[in-house]
């Protein structure tokens, strides 16, 4: 089943039974007449009161999740200790195989909370031996809470911090004085402190404030916690300021209308210098009569100076080769676009798709792709004949390669693809990545970094489209740990099945999660092929 966003619909099962207490809780909410959003409300005053009451209920549920998560982690720790003791016994008895088996079981339940700093999740993933990543505890928490494994790691770490070192914050969350986001904020702002120091900050800031904490916004709460933390551990605060430079990074976040936000975290002196240089370039362009806005000039100058191979920056920060007034400079990178033949050739409005970005308007994709030979084919209405002059290129900045993707007419999932490159491993990898889009683990949505076997190769799993899936690094490493099992529930259309490719994942606790491959283009309409479009597409591929 596919939802309206085109992502797989995930199912969580455990012997066919609902989670204990969940149905009772939902029944209580239904009995209160709140499921339709307005039952029992006489006027707007009652509706506002209901909103306030439900917000406190949400906070109390979040506190219960914290306690349950902490107990789950503690239980796994106790299991690890038992296996570690058994490994010591086997070692003393010179039983190498028994020692190795017990050690592996202990490692499966080892714990090492991830950092809650800005790059905590990535740093933990890079260590490759972090406890949550190795044991899969984070993945199980994430799946149960319908979150990604990275978010599951942070939730498990926050649960430990709140339950062990921040009792006043946890109590305020349970009483509805703090919402979940602000409780997480306290845990993150104190994550660098020792446990005893966290207890002091919790008591001085949250405990001393009492019910007044309910009136604090995010900024006031952050200022109070940070000030108390810096006072209690002043030396560490100075050291962090000196070493914060290691946290510099650049990130990309898609936004609507084929745009994206590039963010850079820099030391303040470099950040001010970058902004000042871009401001000077904008001032100079405005003084010369450039009709672009100040923001447009700054954005174009940034792209030009970063990606242009000839952009040279002088000591004053000015570039002798700023971008022309008609827009940014050429960008020598590959951008993959998935578009239907009808949208490319016949002007259909089915949205195109850029991997790791999402849907883009078909018209915008045509403008980008049809700057070469496609313009000539559409303009003439027929492929060029032998002896005709070469197609006119309307823009020489872009080179376009076309590769055909074949999708199922009913579900839209990828069935097959062809390529001018015939190396099997690369072609198969391209196929799986194009079919899955993002990491196949439910709710993960991370970019695909590994294409691996569903049924492991060492267990006889074939290297095939049906037995392949795209995963992020974290999920692929977790899948190989003891207690985790995956199987192909349905091989998909490429194997002749009427249903999309489906994988079932079983966690160490026995919970089962299923995920189906999404449609390559969620908005594509099904229908018979068009011979004219096929001819045009064949000509484009041949050229």
Residue pairs with C-beta under 8 A, 6 or more apart in sequence:
1 9
1 516
2 8
2 9
2 411
2 500
2 516
2 518
2 519
2 522
3 9
5 522
6 518
6 519
6 522
7 445
7 518
8 440
8 442
8 515
8 516
8 517
8 518
9 516
10 146
10 442
10 443
10 513
10 514
10 515
11 512
11 513
11 514
12 143
12 144
12 511
12 512
12 513
13 511
13 512
13 513
14 509
14 510
14 511
14 512
15 510
29 35
32 40
33 39
33 40
34 40
34 50
34 54
38 47
40 46
40 50
41 47
41 50
55 176
55 179
56 175
56 176
57 176
58 179
58 180
59 173
59 174
59 175
59 176
59 177
59 178
59 179
59 180
60 173
60 174
60 175
60 176
62 173
62 179
62 180
62 183
63 170
63 173
63 174
63 183
64 174
65 145
65 159
66 158
66 159
66 162
66 163
66 170
66 173
66 183
67 159
67 163
67 170
69 141
69 155
69 156
69 159
70 159
70 160
70 162
70 163
70 164
72 137
72 140
72 141
73 111
73 137
73 156
73 159
73 160
76 109
76 111
76 135
76 137
77 109
77 111
79 105
79 109
80 106
80 107
80 108
80 109
80 110
80 111
81 106
83 102
83 103
83 105
83 106
83 108
83 109
84 102
84 103
84 106
86 98
86 102
87 98
87 99
87 102
87 103
87 106
90 96
90 98
90 99
90 101
90 102
91 99
104 482
105 482
107 134
107 135
108 134
108 135
108 136
108 481
108 482
108 483
108 508
109 135
109 137
110 131
110 134
110 135
111 131
111 132
111 135
111 137
112 130
112 131
112 132
113 131
113 132
113 156
113 157
113 160
113 161
114 120
114 121
114 123
114 124
114 130
114 132
114 138
114 153
114 154
114 157
115 123
115 124
115 191
116 154
116 157
116 158
116 161
116 187
116 188
116 191
117 123
117 188
117 191
117 192
117 247
118 247
118 265
119 247
119 249
120 154
120 157
120 191
121 150
121 151
121 153
121 154
124 130
124 132
124 133
124 153
125 133
125 150
125 473
125 474
127 133
128 477
130 153
131 137
132 138
132 152
132 153
132 156
132 157
133 149
133 153
133 474
133 477
133 478
134 477
134 481
135 481
136 478
136 481
136 483
136 484
136 507
136 508
137 152
137 156
138 149
138 150
138 152
138 153
138 156
138 478
139 149
139 152
139 441
139 474
139 475
139 478
139 507
140 152
140 507
140 508
140 509
140 511
141 147
141 152
141 153
141 155
141 156
142 148
142 149
142 150
142 151
142 152
142 153
142 155
142 443
142 444
143 152
143 441
143 442
143 443
143 507
143 511
143 513
144 511
145 151
145 152
145 155
146 442
146 443
147 155
147 443
148 441
148 443
148 444
148 445
148 446
149 441
149 444
149 474
149 475
149 478
150 444
150 446
150 474
157 187
157 191
158 183
158 184
158 187
158 188
161 187
161 190
161 191
161 198
162 169
162 170
162 173
162 183
162 187
163 170
164 195
165 190
165 195
165 198
165 199
165 202
166 183
166 186
166 187
166 190
166 198
166 199
166 202
166 206
167 199
167 202
168 202
168 203
168 206
168 207
169 178
169 183
169 186
169 187
169 202
169 206
170 183
172 178
172 183
172 206
172 213
172 214
173 179
173 180
173 183
176 214
177 211
177 213
177 214
178 186
178 206
178 213
178 214
181 218
182 216
182 218
182 221
185 218
185 221
185 222
185 225
186 202
186 205
186 206
186 221
186 225
189 222
189 225
189 226
189 229
190 197
190 198
190 201
190 202
190 225
190 229
192 229
192 233
192 236
192 240
193 201
193 229
193 232
193 233
193 236
194 233
197 229
197 232
197 233
200 228
200 232
201 225
201 228
201 229
201 232
204 228
205 224
205 225
205 228
206 213
209 216
213 221
216 224
229 237
230 237
244 267
245 267
247 265
248 264
248 265
248 266
248 267
249 264
249 265
250 262
250 263
250 264
250 265
251 262
251 263
252 260
252 261
252 262
252 263
253 260
253 261
253 263
254 260
254 357
254 358
255 261
258 360
258 361
258 364
260 357
264 271
264 274
266 274
273 317
276 317
277 313
277 317
277 318
278 298
278 301
278 302
279 298
280 317
280 318
281 297
281 298
281 301
281 318
281 319
281 322
282 294
282 295
282 297
282 298
282 301
284 318
284 322
285 292
285 297
285 322
285 325
286 294
286 297
290 297
290 325
291 325
292 300
292 325
299 328
300 323
300 327
300 328
300 329
301 319
301 322
301 323
303 323
303 328
303 329
303 331
304 311
304 319
304 321
304 322
304 323
304 328
304 329
305 311
305 313
305 319
305 322
307 329
307 330
307 331
307 332
307 333
308 321
308 323
308 329
308 330
309 332
310 321
311 319
311 321
311 329
312 319
312 320
312 321
313 319
314 320
323 329
330 397
335 354
335 368
336 354
336 355
337 352
337 353
337 354
337 360
337 365
337 368
337 369
338 352
338 353
338 354
338 355
338 405
338 434
338 520
338 521
339 350
339 352
339 353
339 362
339 365
339 366
339 369
339 521
340 348
340 350
340 352
340 521
340 524
341 530
341 533
341 534
341 537
342 348
342 350
342 530
342 533
343 349
343 350
343 351
343 352
343 362
343 365
343 366
344 365
344 366
344 369
344 370
344 374
344 537
345 374
345 377
345 378
345 533
345 536
345 537
346 530
346 533
347 366
348 362
349 361
349 362
349 363
350 362
350 521
350 523
350 524
350 525
351 359
351 360
351 361
351 362
351 521
351 522
351 523
352 359
352 360
352 361
352 362
352 364
352 365
352 521
353 359
353 360
353 520
353 521
353 522
354 360
355 433
355 434
355 437
356 438
356 447
359 522
359 523
368 398
369 398
369 400
370 378
371 393
371 394
371 395
371 397
371 398
371 400
372 391
372 393
372 394
372 395
372 398
372 399
372 400
373 391
373 393
373 400
373 540
373 543
374 400
374 540
375 391
375 392
375 394
376 384
376 391
376 392
377 383
377 384
377 391
377 536
377 539
377 540
378 536
383 535
383 536
383 539
384 391
384 539
391 543
401 420
402 537
402 540
402 541
403 417
403 418
403 419
403 420
404 417
404 418
404 537
404 541
405 414
405 416
405 417
405 434
405 520
406 414
406 415
406 416
406 417
407 413
407 414
407 415
407 519
407 520
407 521
407 524
408 415
408 493
408 500
409 526
409 527
410 498
410 526
411 493
411 499
411 500
411 519
412 519
412 520
412 521
412 522
412 524
412 526
413 435
413 492
413 493
413 500
413 501
413 516
413 517
413 518
413 519
413 520
414 431
414 434
414 435
414 493
414 494
414 517
414 520
415 492
415 493
415 494
416 431
416 494
417 427
417 430
417 431
417 434
419 427
419 430
421 427
428 451
428 463
428 464
428 465
428 468
429 451
431 465
432 448
432 451
432 465
432 468
432 469
432 470
433 448
433 451
433 470
434 520
435 465
435 470
435 492
435 501
435 517
435 520
436 448
436 469
436 470
436 517
436 518
437 448
437 470
437 518
437 520
438 444
438 445
438 446
438 447
438 448
438 470
439 445
439 446
439 447
439 448
439 470
439 471
439 472
439 475
440 469
440 470
440 471
440 475
440 503
440 515
440 517
441 471
441 472
441 475
441 505
441 515
442 505
442 513
442 515
444 472
444 475
446 472
446 474
446 475
447 472
448 470
448 471
448 472
449 471
449 472
449 473
449 476
450 470
450 471
450 472
450 473
450 476
451 468
451 469
451 470
451 471
452 468
452 469
452 471
452 476
452 479
453 461
453 462
453 463
453 467
453 468
454 461
454 467
454 468
454 469
454 486
454 487
454 488
454 503
455 461
455 462
455 467
455 486
455 487
455 488
456 480
457 463
461 467
465 492
465 494
465 495
465 501
466 488
466 491
466 492
466 494
466 495
466 501
467 488
469 486
469 503
471 479
478 484
479 486
479 505
482 508
483 507
483 508
484 505
484 506
484 507
484 508
485 505
485 506
486 503
486 504
486 505
486 506
487 503
487 504
488 501
488 502
488 503
489 502
489 503
489 504
489 514
490 497
490 499
490 500
490 501
490 502
490 516
491 497
491 501
492 499
492 500
492 501
492 502
492 517
493 499
493 500
493 501
494 501
499 516
500 516
500 517
500 518
501 516
501 517
502 514
502 515
502 516
502 517
503 514
503 515
504 512
504 513
504 514
505 512
505 513
505 514
505 515
506 512
506 513
507 513
